[in-house]
Amino acid sequence: MTQPARPLDTVLSALAPVFGDRLSTTQAVRDQHTALESWLPPDAPDAVVMVRSTEEVAEVLKLCNAHGVPVVPFGAGSSMEGQVNAPQGGISLDLSGMDKVLSVNAEDMDCTVQCGVIRQRLNEDLRASGLFFPVDLGAHATLGGMAATRASGTTTVRYGSMRELVLGLTVVLPDGRIVRTGGRARKSAAGYDLTHLFVGAEGTLGVITELTLRLAGVPEATSTLMCSFDNIGAATAAVVTALQFGLCLNRIELADAVQMAAINAHGGSTLPEAPTLWIELAGSAATVDHDADVLRDLVQDAGATGMEQAKNAEAAAALWRIRHSALYASRALRPGIKGLSTDVCVPVSALPACIEGITEVVRATSIQAPLIGHVGDGNFHMVLLFDPEDPNETAEARHINSKLIELALSLGGTSTGEHGVGLGKKGYMAAEHGTALDLMRDLKRCIDPANIMNPGKIFDL
């Protein structure tokens, strides 16, 4: 007796004549479509479909929805919390080929792009216009993926995160319907804010295929200062004061002594192995010069023990390259160990208590845990270097991560400032959201009743 075809086989048979060699079930391609940067074990999809248009996405989703086949959107695969893993199998929907900049409206300082555009590529295209897209991640990420995870970066203190910079979206719903949310207007009071329902939904409600983004003018002048302190408390106190002074702050980054030692070892530098701030000012030349004088006095009064101000753009770029090498410097402390890269975000004034509290937890373990963060908005990261084959180290790393989240929530913060929830942090959502998590589940069931969109991420139904 002939066995009925599996739903996945039915879907693949229908897609094969349409997508040809853009549909793959080879192990090598499937293995490339999982969270390679994550501490979580990889979960490969059953197949990969490479799409080139919103209409193709709609075709795939409509078919998968009819047969109950899971779909996991995939951009650049840089997710830290396993958002692109496929623990239930199904199809990885590779959106990287949707990489066109559709329009740039220089007068209105906005643009519309396809979801697969890499942010660095967008800024290259914008260079002649005097505009740029300001979310500055450490990774090469697609703008669709950045919206899906509500990404931020070093410049959030001035420009905000993806939440503030996405004006509108084109989204394909699980049943294949195409909807457009928001628009190019800078504000609207017309109905539900559907744009920001999908920003941060991590592909669990639909697939973002196009984005209209707010742009910013390239500042006339910038100034970068790197300063070291005897302790984290003094460094974070300087941050709080700088924010309260209303200076033209663009970026404020913090590294602890362990991270600075890792940076020295990795890059051959001889920087002070002490808590360190990188601070960038941006604006008109007169404003930057004035605020730089104020900032130097401010950090001196806060107890800075060392100070280096970049003399020109090349020197500033060199200082920021040191900051951007932090993750790889951390991993180099234990070659071959990826580690658990985690993040939380708290009110800026709570940073000293949060960092001091988690440092005490780390000291009681055998784990090395360099710390670095975007402290201008209260967000910091720790890389917990543990051997996943060692059960004791694994338990210690998970304990630190859990305690960090618990501490952040107790201080009025959140379990993740920019990495997102994915698989790694969904166990903490009930503690953070309470009954609001039930509302999220209701929304998911309403929009995706077959639960095909990135199932098992953020929460379980």
C-alpha positions as CSV (number, residue, x, y, z in Angstrom):
1,M,0.0,0.0,0.0
2,T,1.4,3.4,-1.0
3,Q,2.1,5.7,1.9
4,P,0.7,9.2,1.7
5,A,3.3,11.9,1.0
6,R,4.7,13.8,3.9
7,P,3.6,17.5,4.0
8,L,7.2,18.6,3.6
9,D,7.6,16.4,0.5
10,T,4.4,17.8,-1.0
11,V,5.7,21.3,-0.5
12,L,9.1,20.6,-1.9
13,S,7.6,18.9,-5.0
14,A,5.5,22.0,-5.6
15,L,8.4,24.4,-5.1
16,A,11.0,22.6,-7.1
17,P,9.8,23.5,-10.6
18,V,9.4,27.2,-9.5
19,F,12.8,27.7,-7.8
20,G,15.0,25.1,-9.5
21,D,18.5,25.3,-8.1
22,R,17.4,28.0,-5.6
23,L,15.8,25.1,-3.6
24,S,18.4,22.9,-1.9
25,T,18.2,19.9,0.4
26,T,22.0,19.3,0.5
27,Q,23.5,18.9,3.9
28,A,26.2,21.5,3.3
29,V,23.6,24.2,2.4
30,R,21.3,23.3,5.2
31,D,24.2,23.5,7.7
32,Q,25.0,27.0,6.5
33,H,21.5,28.1,7.5
34,T,21.7,27.8,11.2
35,A,23.0,30.0,14.0
36,L,26.7,29.6,13.6
37,E,27.5,32.6,15.9
38,S,25.3,31.3,18.7
39,W,26.3,29.3,21.8
40,L,23.3,27.1,21.1
41,P,23.7,23.8,19.2
42,P,22.8,24.1,15.5
43,D,19.5,22.9,14.2
44,A,19.5,22.6,10.4
45,P,16.3,23.0,8.3
46,D,15.1,20.2,6.0
47,A,15.5,22.5,3.0
48,V,16.6,26.0,2.0
49,V,14.6,28.2,-0.5
50,M,16.4,31.3,-1.8
51,V,13.8,34.0,-2.7
52,R,14.2,37.1,-4.8
53,S,10.9,39.0,-4.4
54,T,8.0,39.6,-2.0
55,E,5.8,37.6,-4.4
56,E,8.0,34.6,-4.1
57,V,7.9,34.8,-0.3
58,A,4.1,34.9,-0.5
59,E,4.1,31.8,-2.7
60,V,6.3,29.8,-0.3
61,L,4.4,30.9,2.8
62,K,0.9,30.2,1.3
63,L,2.0,26.7,0.4
64,C,3.7,26.0,3.7
65,N,0.8,27.3,5.6
66,A,-1.6,25.0,3.8
67,H,0.5,22.0,4.7
68,G,1.7,23.0,8.2
69,V,5.4,23.2,7.3
70,P,7.6,25.4,9.5
71,V,9.3,28.4,7.9
72,V,12.4,30.1,9.4
73,P,13.4,33.5,7.9
74,F,17.1,33.8,7.3
75,G,19.2,36.9,6.5
76,A,22.9,36.8,7.3
77,G,22.7,34.2,10.1
78,S,24.4,36.4,12.7
79,S,21.8,35.7,15.4
80,M,23.2,35.1,18.9
81,E,20.1,33.5,20.5
82,G,19.4,30.9,17.8
83,Q,16.6,32.8,16.0
84,V,17.6,31.2,12.7
85,N,17.8,27.6,14.0
86,A,15.2,25.1,12.8
87,P,14.5,22.8,15.8
88,Q,11.3,21.6,14.1
89,G,12.8,21.3,10.7
90,G,11.0,22.8,7.8
91,I,12.2,25.4,5.3
92,S,14.8,28.1,5.8
93,L,13.7,31.0,3.8
94,D,16.9,32.7,2.6
95,L,16.2,36.4,2.0
96,S,19.8,37.5,1.3
97,G,19.1,37.7,-2.5
98,M,16.6,40.5,-1.9
99,D,19.3,43.1,-1.7
100,K,18.2,46.1,-3.7
101,V,18.1,49.7,-2.5
102,L,14.7,50.6,-3.9
103,S,14.7,54.4,-3.3
104,V,16.6,57.2,-1.5
105,N,14.7,60.4,-0.7
106,A,17.5,62.7,0.3
107,E,15.2,65.7,0.9
108,D,13.0,63.8,3.3
109,M,16.0,61.8,4.8
110,D,14.5,58.4,4.2
111,C,15.0,55.3,2.0
112,T,13.3,52.1,1.1
113,V,15.2,48.9,0.8
114,Q,14.7,45.2,0.4
115,C,15.2,43.1,3.5
116,G,18.5,41.5,2.4
117,V,20.4,44.7,2.1
118,I,23.4,44.7,4.4
119,R,23.7,47.9,6.5
120,Q,27.3,48.5,5.5
121,R,26.3,48.3,1.8
122,L,23.4,50.8,2.4
123,N,25.8,53.3,3.9
124,E,28.2,52.9,0.9
125,D,25.3,53.7,-1.4
126,L,24.4,56.7,0.7
127,R,27.9,58.2,0.9
128,A,27.5,60.8,-1.9
129,S,24.2,62.0,-0.4
130,G,25.6,63.2,2.9
131,L,23.2,60.8,4.7
132,F,23.8,57.6,6.5
133,F,21.8,54.9,8.4
134,P,23.0,55.1,12.0
135,V,22.4,51.8,13.6
136,D,26.0,50.5,14.1
137,L,26.2,46.8,14.9
138,G,29.4,44.8,15.3
139,A,28.1,42.3,12.8
140,H,27.4,42.3,9.0
141,A,23.7,42.0,9.3
142,T,20.8,42.4,6.9
143,L,18.4,45.3,7.6
144,G,15.4,42.8,7.6
145,G,17.1,40.8,10.3
146,M,18.0,43.9,12.2
147,A,14.3,44.9,12.2
148,A,13.1,41.5,13.1
149,T,15.4,41.4,16.2
150,R,14.9,45.2,17.0
151,A,18.7,45.6,16.8
152,S,20.7,48.5,18.1
153,G,24.4,49.3,18.5
154,T,27.0,51.8,19.5
155,T,25.1,54.9,18.3
156,T,21.8,54.1,20.0
157,V,22.4,56.8,22.7
158,R,22.0,59.5,19.9
159,Y,19.9,58.0,17.2
160,G,17.9,55.2,18.8
161,S,17.5,51.6,17.8
162,M,15.7,49.9,14.9
163,R,12.5,50.6,16.8
164,E,12.9,54.4,16.2
165,L,14.3,54.2,12.7
166,V,11.8,52.0,10.9
167,L,9.0,54.1,9.4
168,G,7.2,51.3,7.4
169,L,7.4,47.7,6.3
170,T,6.2,45.3,3.7
171,V,5.4,42.1,5.4
172,V,4.2,38.7,4.1
173,L,1.8,37.1,6.6
174,P,1.8,33.3,7.1
175,D,-1.1,32.7,4.8
176,G,0.6,34.6,2.0
177,R,-1.1,37.9,2.3
178,I,1.1,40.9,1.6
179,V,0.5,43.9,3.9
180,R,2.2,47.3,4.0
181,T,2.5,49.1,7.4
182,G,3.4,52.7,8.2
183,G,4.8,54.9,5.4
184,R,7.1,57.8,4.8
185,A,5.3,60.3,7.1
186,R,7.3,61.0,10.3
187,K,4.2,60.5,12.4
188,S,0.8,59.0,12.2
189,A,-2.3,58.6,14.4
190,A,-4.1,56.4,12.0
191,G,-4.9,53.0,13.6
192,Y,-2.8,50.4,15.2
193,D,1.0,50.7,15.0
194,L,1.4,47.5,13.0
195,T,4.9,48.4,12.0
196,H,6.2,48.0,15.5
197,L,4.3,44.8,16.0
198,F,6.6,43.2,13.5
199,V,9.8,45.0,14.5
200,G,11.2,42.7,17.2
201,A,8.9,39.8,16.4
202,E,11.9,37.7,15.3
203,G,10.0,36.3,12.3
204,T,7.3,34.7,14.4
205,L,4.4,36.7,12.8
206,G,5.5,37.1,9.2
207,V,8.4,37.8,6.9
208,I,9.6,41.4,6.5
209,T,10.5,41.9,2.8
210,E,10.9,45.7,2.5
211,L,11.7,48.5,4.9
212,T,11.3,52.2,4.8
213,L,14.0,53.7,7.1
214,R,14.8,57.0,8.6
215,L,18.2,58.4,7.7
216,A,20.5,60.9,9.4
217,G,22.9,63.6,8.2
218,V,26.6,62.8,8.5
219,P,27.8,65.1,11.3
220,E,30.1,68.0,10.4
221,A,32.6,67.0,13.1
222,T,33.3,64.2,15.6
223,S,35.7,63.8,18.6
224,T,36.7,60.6,20.3
225,L,38.0,60.2,23.8
226,M,39.2,57.0,25.5
227,C,39.7,57.1,29.3
228,S,40.4,54.6,32.0
229,F,39.2,54.4,35.6
230,D,40.2,52.5,38.8
231,N,36.7,50.9,39.0
232,I,33.5,50.3,37.0
233,G,31.5,52.4,39.4
234,A,33.6,55.5,38.6
235,A,33.3,54.9,34.9
236,T,29.5,54.4,34.9
237,A,29.1,57.5,37.2
238,A,30.9,59.5,34.5
239,V,28.5,58.2,31.9
240,V,25.4,59.2,34.0
241,T,26.9,62.7,34.4
242,A,27.7,63.1,30.7
243,L,24.2,62.2,29.8
244,Q,22.7,64.6,32.3
245,F,24.9,67.5,30.9
246,G,23.2,67.2,27.5
247,L,26.5,66.9,25.6
248,C,26.4,66.0,21.9
249,L,27.1,62.4,22.7
250,N,27.2,59.9,19.8
251,R,28.6,56.8,21.3
252,I,29.6,55.7,24.9
253,E,31.2,52.3,25.2
254,L,32.5,50.5,28.3
255,A,35.0,47.6,28.7
256,D,36.0,46.1,32.0
257,A,39.6,45.1,33.0
258,V,39.2,41.5,31.8
259,Q,38.1,42.7,28.4
260,M,40.9,45.2,28.2
261,A,43.4,42.5,29.0
262,A,41.9,40.4,26.3
263,I,42.2,43.3,23.8
264,N,45.8,43.7,24.6
265,A,46.6,40.0,24.3
266,H,44.7,39.8,21.0
267,G,46.0,42.9,19.3
268,G,49.4,43.4,20.9
269,S,48.4,46.7,22.4
270,T,49.5,48.1,25.8
271,L,46.4,49.9,26.9
272,P,45.6,50.2,30.6
273,E,44.0,47.0,31.8
274,A,41.4,48.9,33.8
275,P,37.7,49.8,33.2
276,T,37.7,51.9,30.1
277,L,35.3,54.2,28.3
278,W,35.2,55.1,24.6
279,I,33.2,58.3,24.1
280,E,32.4,60.0,20.8
281,L,30.9,63.4,20.3
282,A,29.3,64.5,17.1
283,G,27.8,67.7,15.7
284,S,28.9,71.1,14.5
285,A,32.6,71.8,14.9
286,A,32.0,74.6,17.4
287,T,29.6,72.4,19.5
288,V,32.0,69.4,19.4
289,D,35.0,71.5,20.5
290,H,33.0,73.1,23.4
291,D,31.6,69.8,24.5
292,A,35.0,68.0,24.3
293,D,36.4,70.5,26.8
294,V,33.5,69.9,29.1
295,L,33.8,66.2,28.7
296,R,37.5,66.1,29.6
297,D,36.8,68.1,32.8
298,L,33.9,65.8,33.6
299,V,35.7,62.5,33.3
300,Q,38.7,64.0,35.2
301,D,36.4,65.0,38.1
302,A,34.8,61.5,37.9
303,G,38.2,59.9,38.7
304,A,39.7,59.1,35.2
305,T,43.2,57.8,35.7
306,G,44.2,57.9,32.0
307,M,42.9,59.8,29.0
308,E,43.6,59.7,25.2
309,Q,41.9,62.0,22.8
310,A,42.1,61.2,19.1
311,K,43.9,63.9,17.2
312,N,42.3,63.2,13.8
313,A,39.8,60.9,12.0
314,E,42.4,58.2,11.5
315,A,43.3,58.1,15.1
316,A,39.6,58.0,16.1
317,A,39.0,55.1,13.7
318,A,41.9,53.2,15.3
319,L,40.4,53.6,18.7
320,W,37.0,52.3,17.5
321,R,38.6,49.4,15.7
322,I,39.9,48.3,19.2
323,R,36.3,48.4,20.5
324,H,34.9,46.5,17.5
325,S,37.5,43.7,18.0
326,A,36.2,43.0,21.5
327,L,34.2,39.9,20.8
328,Y,37.1,38.2,18.9
329,A,39.5,39.3,21.5
330,S,37.3,37.7,24.2
331,R,37.1,34.4,22.3
332,A,40.9,34.4,21.8
333,L,41.3,34.0,25.6
334,R,40.2,30.4,25.0
335,P,40.9,29.5,21.4
336,G,38.3,27.3,19.9
337,I,35.7,28.3,22.5
338,K,32.8,30.3,21.2
339,G,31.3,31.1,24.5
340,L,27.9,32.3,25.5
341,S,27.5,35.9,24.4
342,T,24.7,37.4,26.5
343,D,23.3,40.9,27.1
344,V,20.9,42.8,29.4
345,C,19.8,46.4,29.5
346,V,19.0,48.4,32.7
347,P,18.3,52.0,33.5
348,V,21.7,53.8,33.2
349,S,21.7,54.7,36.9
350,A,21.4,51.0,37.7
351,L,24.5,50.0,35.7
352,P,26.9,50.1,38.7
353,A,24.7,47.9,40.8
354,C,24.0,45.5,38.0
355,I,27.7,45.2,37.0
356,E,28.9,44.9,40.5
357,G,26.3,42.3,41.3
358,I,27.1,40.0,38.4
359,T,30.9,40.4,38.9
360,E,30.4,38.9,42.3
361,V,28.6,36.0,40.8
362,V,31.3,35.4,38.2
363,R,34.1,35.5,40.9
364,A,32.5,32.5,42.6
365,T,32.9,30.4,39.4
366,S,35.7,29.3,37.2
367,I,34.4,31.1,34.1
368,Q,36.2,34.0,32.4
369,A,33.6,36.6,31.5
370,P,34.8,39.8,29.7
371,L,32.3,42.6,29.8
372,I,31.6,45.3,27.2
373,G,28.6,47.5,26.6
374,H,26.8,50.3,25.1
375,V,26.5,52.0,28.4
376,G,25.1,55.2,27.1
377,D,21.7,53.4,26.9
378,G,22.3,50.9,29.8
379,N,23.0,47.9,27.6
380,F,26.0,45.6,28.2
381,H,27.3,42.2,27.1
382,M,29.3,39.5,28.7
383,V,31.0,36.6,26.9
384,L,31.0,33.6,29.1
385,L,33.9,31.4,28.0
386,F,33.0,27.8,28.8
387,D,33.6,24.4,27.2
388,P,30.3,23.0,26.1
389,E,31.8,19.5,26.5
390,D,32.4,20.2,30.2
391,P,29.2,19.8,32.2
392,N,30.5,21.8,35.2
393,E,31.6,24.7,33.1
394,T,28.3,24.6,31.2
395,A,26.3,24.6,34.4
396,E,28.4,27.6,35.7
397,A,27.8,29.6,32.5
398,R,24.1,29.0,32.5
399,H,24.0,30.0,36.2
400,I,25.8,33.3,35.5
401,N,23.4,34.0,32.6
402,S,20.4,33.3,34.7
403,K,21.6,35.4,37.6
404,L,22.4,38.3,35.2
405,I,18.9,38.3,33.8
406,E,17.4,38.0,37.3
407,L,19.5,40.9,38.5
408,A,18.6,43.1,35.5
409,L,14.9,42.5,35.9
410,S,15.1,43.3,39.6
411,L,16.6,46.7,38.7
412,G,13.9,47.6,36.2
413,G,15.7,46.3,33.2
414,T,15.2,43.6,30.5
415,S,16.6,40.2,29.7
416,T,18.0,41.4,26.4
417,G,18.8,44.8,25.0
418,E,19.6,43.8,21.5
419,H,20.4,40.1,21.0
420,G,16.7,39.2,21.1
421,V,15.0,36.2,22.6
422,G,15.1,33.4,20.1
423,L,15.6,30.0,21.8
424,G,18.1,31.1,24.3
425,K,16.1,33.5,26.4
426,K,12.5,32.4,26.0
427,G,12.6,30.7,29.4
428,Y,12.8,34.2,31.0
429,M,9.9,35.8,29.2
430,A,7.3,34.9,31.9
431,A,9.3,36.5,34.6
432,E,9.8,39.7,32.5
433,H,6.3,40.1,31.0
434,G,3.9,38.3,33.3
435,T,0.4,38.2,31.9
436,A,1.5,40.3,28.9
437,L,3.1,37.1,27.6
438,D,-0.4,35.6,27.2
439,L,-1.3,38.5,25.0
440,M,1.7,37.9,22.8
441,R,0.6,34.3,22.5
442,D,-3.0,35.4,21.6
443,L,-1.5,37.7,18.8
444,K,0.6,34.9,17.5
445,R,-2.4,32.5,17.4
446,C,-4.5,35.1,15.6
447,I,-1.9,36.0,12.9
448,D,-0.3,32.5,12.6
449,P,-2.9,29.9,13.7
450,A,-1.0,27.1,12.1
451,N,2.2,28.1,14.0
452,I,4.4,27.8,10.9
453,M,6.4,31.1,11.4
454,N,9.7,30.4,13.3
455,P,7.9,28.1,15.7
456,G,9.3,27.8,19.3
457,K,11.0,31.2,19.3
458,I,10.4,33.8,22.0
459,F,7.8,31.5,23.7
460,D,6.0,28.2,23.2
461,L,2.3,28.0,22.4
